[in-house]
Amino acid sequence: MLDLWLELEGSQLTLTTFKDPRAYSAKRNTGDSSPKKGLPYQEWKLFLTNYIEKESQQSDLLLVTGSLYFLAQVRAFLIEKISRR
């Protein structure tokens, strides 16, 4: 699946994890496929904060995938960040 993402022109893939006993660990993320594929690993809250405040362009599309538990955390975080603007 990662190979398909890497073939998309102009795309950027960043791996992360979150606190849940069933989640991929940061160690496993960086140990398995990140270095082999040249994929960066970043803490998701830091990444989203930087994306919102600095990096995003009007034409950008941010796609967040993961479990429903992770997406619920991301959604709450984004709503809080955007409402503070």
C-alpha positions as CSV (number, residue, x, y, z in Angstrom):
1,M,0.0,0.0,0.0
2,L,2.8,2.4,0.8
3,D,4.3,1.8,-2.6
4,L,1.1,3.1,-4.2
5,W,1.2,6.3,-2.2
6,L,4.8,6.9,-3.1
7,E,4.0,6.8,-6.8
8,L,1.4,9.7,-6.5
9,E,2.9,12.8,-8.0
10,G,3.2,15.7,-5.5
11,S,2.1,13.6,-2.5
12,Q,3.8,13.4,0.8
13,L,3.2,10.6,3.3
14,T,4.1,11.0,7.0
15,L,3.7,8.1,9.5
16,T,2.6,8.6,13.1
17,T,1.0,6.8,16.0
18,F,-1.2,7.6,19.0
19,K,-1.7,6.4,22.6
20,D,-3.6,3.1,22.4
21,P,-2.6,-0.3,23.4
22,R,-3.4,-1.6,19.9
23,A,-1.7,1.2,18.0
24,Y,1.6,0.7,16.1
25,S,4.4,1.9,18.4
26,A,6.7,4.7,17.3
27,K,9.6,2.3,17.5
28,R,7.8,-0.1,15.2
29,N,6.9,2.6,12.8
30,T,10.4,3.8,12.4
31,G,11.8,0.3,12.6
32,D,9.6,-1.4,9.9
33,S,9.0,0.7,6.8
34,S,9.9,4.3,7.5
35,P,13.7,4.1,6.8
36,K,13.3,1.5,4.1
37,K,10.9,3.7,2.1
38,G,12.3,7.0,3.1
39,L,9.2,8.0,5.0
40,P,9.3,10.5,7.8
41,Y,7.8,9.9,11.2
42,Q,6.3,12.7,13.2
43,E,4.1,13.2,16.3
44,W,0.7,13.8,14.9
45,K,-0.3,16.8,17.1
46,L,3.0,18.6,16.2
47,F,2.5,17.8,12.5
48,L,-1.1,19.1,12.4
49,T,-0.2,22.3,14.4
50,N,2.6,23.0,11.9
51,Y,0.4,22.2,9.0
52,I,-2.4,24.5,10.2
53,E,-0.2,27.4,11.2
54,K,2.6,27.4,8.6
55,E,2.7,24.8,5.8
56,S,-0.8,24.5,4.4
57,Q,-1.7,26.1,1.1
58,Q,-5.2,26.9,-0.1
59,S,-5.0,24.1,-2.7
60,D,-3.6,21.4,-0.4
61,L,-5.6,18.4,0.6
62,L,-4.8,16.8,3.9
63,L,-5.9,13.2,4.2
64,V,-5.8,11.5,7.6
65,T,-6.3,7.8,7.9
66,G,-6.3,5.4,10.7
67,S,-8.6,3.7,13.2
68,L,-11.9,5.4,14.3
69,Y,-10.3,6.0,17.7
70,F,-7.4,7.9,16.1
71,L,-9.6,9.8,13.8
72,A,-11.8,10.9,16.7
73,Q,-8.7,12.3,18.5
74,V,-7.6,14.1,15.3
75,R,-11.1,15.5,14.7
76,A,-11.3,16.9,18.3
77,F,-7.8,18.4,18.0
78,L,-8.5,20.1,14.7
79,I,-11.9,21.5,15.9
80,E,-10.2,23.0,18.9
81,K,-7.2,24.4,16.9
82,I,-9.4,25.9,14.2
83,S,-11.9,27.4,16.7
84,R,-9.0,29.3,18.3
85,R,-8.1,31.0,15.1
